[in-house]
């Protein structure tokens, strides 16, 4: 058996390539939309991708299941659990719809779908058996059910999909899934989750790629609640302190259920001259994304450009500031080379931003503006309408600048009705990176924004600064 984990550090997301070397067949679980990594693994190992599946209807990225099937002819398999409200849409009419205990066979390998609701009602985990070595499962692809040291949050349907108090039923379902499905497995079963540290799909995900049933049984924060059959204590701790869910999660949830748009063959990127960029920016027919670090952006950038530093977090930050449901103008990237531009584009398509048409390699010759900054020592004397903390609410609770309002960067552009339309908004995050992203988007919307230089860390380092908690 060939089993490879493909990890996207941008979205802290893992997909899996599992192949039978004897038969030359493979399946991909939870793929992203840029497919070269899966096709390269298949080609390298002389395998054909014959099936593609996913553990659940994802909220944090746009699924590549339909994309990969269209490219390879692979059979799509999706969950048919969770009830009618969580049934995949008509774009999946040709897919195999799986119930609990459905078995996928690839030569000597079997994947058995196990219904493990809680994070979402339709969620499946997959027990993998390598028939050439064993007659029982040795691996569990746990999706967003069990993470290393944590569990998938059950409140996303409330936070991002318009649900009302679904978190309580979801938490009960996770408790039951742990008791009846996970803890009945042998300790040696290796657990391969769909996310790692940095994902907003849980509150305390570990950075180690894998775990085991036995390790989680012995050491996970939730294990003693299960051992004591303390369902209410489990629910209270699971729901407490979950991070903000990014607003774009709602779009991902809907599109992944209906069936994401299939891009097919991607058009090559065009390199623009600065004169061409100036022309399209003048008539507002395109949007420039400045991909530099905020320290460089603060020295001068193009007016109304969006700051999305990349490529490492381009998908995460891009989805904060560009909503393809309401914005149709094409994107031009600032990138030194075509290779860099293509990498940035690949990150953006993972969150459904498919409108990148080209890149420009320099800002030389373009009219630049300097974003307004406020030093920590000047903060109290600035005439401001609002002091806005764009960190996560858990960070805010641990300590913030007195008088600040919290609204996380991933939700700002969906909550403009909470911001004053007149006067200066002073914004900050922890170090300044997230702040620059959110501030650029607010400026593009016409708000008067000043960024706190050095952000929270710069302010708290001042003598006499006393955070509010």
N, C-alpha and C positions, 0 to 999 in steps of 0.2 A: 504494500500500500504506500502510495505517495500522499503525504498530507503537508500542505504548505499554508502558512499564515501570511496574509498580505495585509500590512498595517499602514493606515493613513494617519500620520501624526497630526495633520491639520485638524481633522474631525475626531481624532482618537477612535477610529473605527477599524475593525478587523473583518476581513472576509477570508474564506477558506477555499482552497483548491484541493480536492480529494480525488485521487485517481487509482484505478486498478492497473498495475503494470503488466499483468498477465494478459488482460483483454484490451488494454489501450484506451479505456473509456474513463471519463472524468466528469465530476460535478463541481459546480462553483456555488458556494453558499454565501448569501448577502453581498453580492458584487456591487461595486460602484460603477459609474457610467463611463469613465475612461478605461478602456478595456485592454490596452496593450499588455499590461502585466499578466493577465490571465492567458491571453493568446500566446505570449512568449513562453510561459511555463509549459503550456500544452505542446508547443512546437519543440521545445528543448527536450521534452521527455517522450516525444513521439505519440502523443495522446490526442484523442478527439473529445472535445467537450460535448457530451451528449445530453446533459441535464443541468438545469440551473434552478435554484430555489432560494427562499429567504425565510428567516425565522418569524418575521411579523411585518406589519405595516409600519415602516420606520417613520420617525418624525425629524431626525436630525440630519438626514441627507437624502438625496433623490436616488432611488434604487436603480441599479443597472441591470436588473433581471430581464426586462423586455429588450434592452439594448443588446445584451449578450446573446439572447435567443435569436434576435433578428440577424446578428452577425454570423452565428455558427449553425443555426438550425436546431439548437438544443431544445429539448422538451422543458417547458416551464411547469413547476410544481409550486402551489401556494396553499396556505391554510384554508380550510373550510370550517374552522371552528369559530366560536365566539358569538354566533347568532347573526341575524340578518343585518344588524347595524355595522357589522365588521366583516362583511363579505366583500371580497375583491370585485371590482367593477367589470363591465362588459369587455374591456380591453383584454381581460384574461379569460375570455370565453373558451379559447382553445387550450387552456392550461389544465393540468391535472389538479383537482382540488382535494386536498388531503384531510382526512379525519385522523383522530388519535390512533396510533399504532400502524399507520400506513408505512409500508416498507419500500424503500428504493434500493434496487440491486444494480451493482456495477461489477460484473465479474464475481470475484471472491468477496467483495465488500458490500455490506448492507448499511443503510441509514434508516433507522426507525424513527418516525415522527412521534413525539410525545407532547401532548397538549399541556402546556405549563402557563396558564393564564395568570394575570396579575399586573405585569407591566402594561400589557394590552390584553383584551379578551381573547383574541385569536392566536396568541403567541404559541409557537412550537419550539421545542428543543429537539435535537437529533442525537440519538445514540448510535455510535459508529462501531461496527464490528469488522475487524480484519479477519475474514474467514480463513486466510492462509496461515494465520498464527493462533487464532483462538475461536471459541464457539460462543463467546459472550462479549458484550460491548466493553471496549477499553477506553472509549472517548465519549464525551458529551459536548456537542456544540450548543452552548447554553443561550446564545443570542443575548437578549437584554433581561434575562431571568436572573442568573447568578453571575456576578462579576468576581474578580479576585478581591476578597475582603468586603464585598458590598453586594447589593441587590439592585435590580432595575426599579426605578421610581414608579409608583403607581398613580402619580398625580398629574402626569403629562396630559391626559385627556381633559382634565379640568384646566390646566395651565395653558394649553396650546390648541386644543381641539373643541373648545366650547362646551365641555361637559360640566355638569353641576354635581359636585360631591361624589363623583365616581371614584375618588381616591380611596374612600373607606372600603367599598366593595373590592377594589383592586388590591388593597393591602390584605384583606381577608383571603383573597384568591392566592396571593403570593405565599401566605402562611400555609395554606392547604397544599400548594404545589411543592413547597419545601418538604412538608411532612409526608405527603403521599407519593411524590415522584422522586425528588432529589435524595432525600435521606434514606430511601429504600435501596439505593445503589451501593455497590461495594466501595470501600474506601479507596481502592486503587484506581478507580475511573478518573481519567484526566479531564478537566473541565476547560474548555476553550471558549471564552466569552467573545462577544461582538464589540466590546469597547474596553478602553483602558483609561488610565489617569488623564484627566482633562475633559472627559466627556460630561455633558450636562444631563446624561441619562441616569445618573446616580449622584450621590453626595460625597462618597469617599472611596472612589475606585482606586485599586492598587496599580502600580506601574509594572509589576511582574506580569508577563504575558499569559501564564496559565496557572491553574491551581489543581487540586484534587478534591474529590468528595470528602475524603478523610480529613484533609487540612481544614476545609471550611467547617466540617462538623465539629472539629476540635477548637478552632480559634476564631471563627467569624463572630462579629458583634452580635449576630442574631441567634447563634447556636444555643445559648442558654435559655432563650425564650421558647425555642422548640423543645428543648429537653424538659422544660417545666410546663409545657403546654400552655404558656402564657400568651394567648392571642392578643389581648388588649395591650399588654406591655410592648409586644412586638409592633403592633400598629402605631402606637404612640411614638416609639423611637424611629420607626421607618419614615413616618411623615414629618418628623421634626427636622428643620434645618435643611430642607432640600433647596438647591440653588434656583435662581431665576431660570425659567425656560425661555429661550430666545423666541421672539415673535414669529420668525420665519418657520418655526416648527409646524405651525398650523397649515401653511402652504404645502410643506413636505407631506404631511399626513394625508391631505386631500389628494394630492397628485399621486402619491404612492398607492393609494387605494383605487383610484380611478385607472391608473396606468400611465406612467411617465411617458412624455413624448419621446419617440425614438429618433435620435439625431441622424443615424446612418453615417454615410461618408462625410467627414468633417472637412469643410472648405479650408484651404490654406490661408494663413494670415498674411495680410498686406502690410508692408512697411510704409508708413506715411512720412512725408517730409514735414518739417515744422510749418512751412507755409500752408500745406494742406490741412494740418491740424488747426492752425489759426483760423482758417476759413470756416471749417465745420463748427468750431467753437463759437465763432462770431455769430453764425446764424442759428446756434443752439440745436444743431441737428445730430450731435454726438456728445458723448460724455467721456472725459479723460479720467482715467484712474492713475493717480500718482502712487507708485508701488514702493516708494522709498520709506525709510525709517522716519519717524516724526522729527527727529533732530535735524534731518536734512530738509524736510518739508518746511520747518519753521524758518529756514533761511530764505525761502522763496518758493512759491508754487503757482500754478495756474489758477486764476479765479474760478470758483465753482467746480473745481476738480474734487474728486473723492479720494481720500487717502486710504488705501487698502494695502498695507505692507505685505510683501510676499517674497517668495511663494509660500513660505511655511504655514501661514494662517490665512491665505487668500480666500479660501472657501468660507471659513468662519466669519471673517470680517466683511467679506463681500456681501454675504447674505444679510448682514445688519443694515447695509446702506443702499442696496440695489434690489428692488422688488420687481421681478419680471412680470408680475401680474398687473402692475400699474405703470411700469416704465418700459417703453419699447425702443428708445433711442439706442443705437449701437454704441459699443464700448471700444475705446482706443486705450491700450495699455502703455505705460512707460516701461520699457524693457530694453536692456542693452543689446540683446541678440534675439533672433527668431526662436532659438531653443528656449531661452528664458521666457519669452512670450507664450510659447506653446505650453510650457509647464504651468504658467499662471492660468492660462485658459483651461487646462485640465482640472485644476483645482476648482475653478468657478463652475464648471459644468456639473460638479458633484453636488451642487446645491441648486441646480436648474437655471443657472445664468448662462445662457447659450448665445449671447448677443455680441461676443467679442469678434470684431472684424479685422483688427490689425493692431499695430504697435508703432510707437515713435521712440527712437533711441536716445533722444536728448531734448531738453527744454530750452537749449540755447536758441535765442532769436524770438522766443515767445515772451509776451508780456507777463511778468510775474508779480504776485502780491505777497506780502508777508503777513501770515496769520497773527492776530492780536494775542499777546501773551501778558499775563499778570504775574509778577513775582510774589512769592509767599509773604514778603514783608509789606507789599502794597495791597494785599487782599482786603484788609479791613477798611482801607480808604477808598476803594473802588465803588463808584455808584453802580449798583447792580440790581437787576430785577429778580434774579434767582442765582443761588449757588447750587449747582447740579453735580451730584456724585453719580458717575456712570458705572461704578463697580457693581458687583453682585450684592444682593441684599445681605448675604452672610458676611461679606467683607465689611459692609456698612455697619452691621450690628456689632462687629468687633471693635469699631472705633471710626469716627468720622469727624470732619470739621464742623464745629458748632454752627447751626443754622442751615445746614445743607439738606437738600431733598434728594432722595435716592430714586434713580430710574436707570436700570442697567442698560449698557450700550446696545445690547441685542433687542431692546424693546423701545428705545427712544423714538425711532421713526414711525412707530405704530401708536404712539401716545402723545402726539403733538398737541392735542387738546389740553394736555396737562401743563403746557409751557406758556409763559407770557409772550405775547406777540410784540410788546413794546419793551424797550430797555435792553440792557446787556445781560446775557446769561454767562456766568463764569462756570466753566466745567472742569472736572478733574476725575482721574481714575487712581490707580495705585502708583504707576511710574510714568504714565503719559502716552503709552502706545494706544490703548483702547480709547482714551480721551481724544486723541487726534483723529481717529476714525469717526467717532460720533460727531465731533465738532465740525469736521469737513462736510458731513451730510446735513447738519443743521444750517451751516452757512449756505449750502446750496439751496436750501429751502427758504432762505431770506432772513434767517435769524441773526441777530448781532451777538456773536459769540467770542468770548475771550477765554483762552486756555490757561489754567494755573500752571505756571512753569515749574517743572519738577513734580507736579501733581501731589498726591497725598504724602508720598515719602519726602518730598521737598518741604512741605509744610510742617510735618510732624518732627522734622529734624531741627526746626527753629527753636532756639531757647525760649522756654515759657509756653510752647504750644501744648495745649491740653485737649486731647480728643474727647469727643462726646460719645457715650455708649448708651 
